[in-house]
Amino acid sequence: MTSEPKWISKKSILAIHEALLAEHGGAPGFVAEHLLDSALDSPRNHFAYGVADPFELAAAYARALTQDHPFVDGNKRVALTVALTFLEKNGVIVTASEVEAVEMVLGLSSREVDAPAFAEWLRSNSEKVPSKKAPRRFR
C-alpha cells in the first residue's frame, strides 16, 4: 500500500461497537472517549512515519483498541472487527477461522501476542479481495 489507505472513521467504530453490543451483549459507553481518539490516531501515526503495510496498520488499530480499552465493554470484539474491516476496505480479506481470530485477539489484549506478530498472523491468513466477490469474514 503506497497511497493513503481507506481509514475507519470514529462514526464507523461507534456503529461497529453498537452493533456488536446488540448482537453479543455488554455495557454501552466509554471508559474515556479520548482513548478512542488515541486508538484512531495510532495507525495514522504509523502511516505518517512510513508504515504503509496494511497488516501493520490493521494491527495498530487492534492493539490500540484492545490495550487502550476505550469502551466499557466490547473492546476486543471491536478491535478484531475494526482490523478486519480496515483490511476489507483496503482490498484484503482474512481467511482464518473464527476460533483462531478470537485466540489471536485475546493474545493481543493480554500482551502474549505483540502487534508485529498479530500483523504477521493477519498477513498469513489473508488474500486479496477478488474484484467482483463479496468479502467474507471467516471460513
C-alpha positions as CSV (number, residue, x, y, z in Angstrom):
1,M,0.0,0.0,0.0
2,T,1.8,3.1,-1.1
3,S,-1.1,5.6,-1.3
4,E,-3.1,6.6,1.7
5,P,-5.3,3.8,2.9
6,K,-9.0,3.9,3.5
7,W,-9.3,4.6,7.2
8,I,-12.0,3.7,9.6
9,S,-13.9,6.7,10.9
10,K,-14.9,7.3,14.5
11,K,-18.5,7.2,13.4
12,S,-17.9,3.7,11.9
13,I,-16.2,2.4,15.0
14,L,-19.1,3.7,17.2
15,A,-21.6,1.9,14.9
16,I,-19.5,-1.3,15.0
17,H,-19.4,-1.1,18.8
18,E,-23.2,-0.6,19.0
19,A,-23.9,-3.4,16.6
20,L,-21.6,-5.8,18.4
21,L,-23.2,-5.0,21.8
22,A,-26.6,-5.5,20.3
23,E,-25.6,-8.9,18.9
24,H,-23.5,-10.2,21.8
25,G,-24.5,-8.1,24.8
26,G,-22.4,-5.9,27.1
27,A,-22.5,-2.5,28.7
28,P,-22.5,0.6,26.4
29,G,-20.4,3.7,26.8
30,F,-16.8,4.9,27.1
31,V,-14.2,4.4,29.8
32,A,-12.8,7.6,28.3
33,E,-13.6,8.9,24.8
34,H,-10.1,10.3,24.3
35,L,-8.8,6.7,24.4
36,L,-10.9,6.0,21.3
37,D,-9.5,9.1,19.6
38,S,-6.0,7.9,20.5
39,A,-6.7,4.5,19.1
40,L,-7.9,6.1,15.8
41,D,-4.7,8.1,15.6
42,S,-2.4,5.1,16.1
43,P,-2.5,3.6,12.6
44,R,-2.5,7.1,11.1
45,N,0.7,8.0,13.0
46,H,2.3,4.7,11.9
47,F,1.4,5.7,8.3
48,A,2.8,9.2,8.8
49,Y,6.1,7.7,9.9
50,G,6.4,5.4,6.9
51,V,4.5,2.3,7.8
52,A,2.4,1.5,4.6
53,D,1.8,-2.2,5.2
54,P,-2.0,-2.7,5.6
55,F,-1.4,-5.6,8.0
56,E,0.7,-3.5,10.3
57,L,-1.8,-0.7,10.2
58,A,-4.7,-3.1,10.9
59,A,-2.6,-4.5,13.9
60,A,-2.1,-0.9,15.1
61,Y,-5.9,-0.4,15.2
62,A,-6.3,-3.8,17.0
63,R,-3.5,-3.2,19.5
64,A,-4.7,0.3,20.4
65,L,-8.3,-0.8,20.8
66,T,-7.5,-3.8,22.9
67,Q,-4.9,-2.3,25.1
68,D,-6.1,1.3,25.5
69,H,-9.6,0.0,26.3
70,P,-11.7,3.0,25.3
71,F,-15.1,1.3,25.8
72,V,-16.8,-0.1,29.0
73,D,-17.3,-3.4,27.2
74,G,-16.6,-5.0,23.8
75,N,-13.1,-3.7,23.2
76,K,-11.7,-7.0,21.9
77,R,-14.7,-7.6,19.6
78,V,-14.4,-4.0,18.3
79,A,-10.7,-4.4,17.8
80,L,-11.0,-7.5,15.7
81,T,-13.9,-6.2,13.7
82,V,-12.2,-2.9,13.0
83,A,-8.9,-4.6,11.9
84,L,-10.9,-6.9,9.5
85,T,-13.0,-4.0,8.2
86,F,-9.9,-1.9,7.6
87,L,-8.3,-4.7,5.6
88,E,-11.5,-5.3,3.6
89,K,-11.8,-1.6,2.8
90,N,-8.2,-1.8,1.5
91,G,-8.7,-4.9,-0.6
92,V,-7.9,-7.8,1.7
93,I,-10.0,-10.5,3.4
94,V,-8.9,-12.6,6.4
95,T,-9.4,-16.3,5.8
96,A,-8.7,-17.6,9.3
97,S,-11.2,-19.4,11.3
98,E,-13.2,-17.5,13.9
99,V,-11.7,-19.6,16.7
100,E,-8.2,-18.6,15.5
101,A,-9.2,-15.0,15.3
102,V,-10.6,-14.9,18.8
103,E,-7.4,-16.6,20.1
104,M,-5.2,-14.0,18.4
105,V,-7.2,-11.0,19.7
106,L,-7.2,-12.4,23.2
107,G,-3.4,-12.8,23.0
108,L,-3.1,-9.3,21.7
109,S,-5.2,-8.0,24.5
110,S,-3.2,-9.9,27.2
111,R,0.1,-8.9,25.5
112,E,1.0,-12.5,24.9
113,V,0.9,-11.6,21.2
114,D,2.5,-8.3,20.1
115,A,1.4,-6.1,17.2
116,P,4.1,-7.3,14.8
117,A,3.0,-11.0,15.4
118,F,-0.6,-10.0,15.0
119,A,0.2,-8.3,11.7
120,E,2.1,-11.4,10.5
121,W,-0.9,-13.6,11.5
122,L,-3.2,-11.3,9.5
123,R,-0.8,-11.4,6.5
124,S,-0.5,-15.2,6.6
125,N,-4.3,-15.7,6.9
126,S,-5.4,-13.2,4.2
127,E,-6.0,-12.9,0.5
128,K,-6.8,-10.1,-1.9
129,V,-10.5,-9.5,-2.4
130,P,-11.4,-10.7,-5.9
131,S,-12.8,-7.6,-7.7
132,K,-16.4,-8.9,-8.0
133,K,-16.6,-11.1,-5.0
134,A,-18.2,-10.1,-1.7
135,P,-15.8,-10.1,1.3
136,R,-16.1,-12.9,3.8
137,R,-15.1,-12.9,7.4
138,F,-14.1,-16.4,8.4
139,R,-14.0,-19.8,6.9
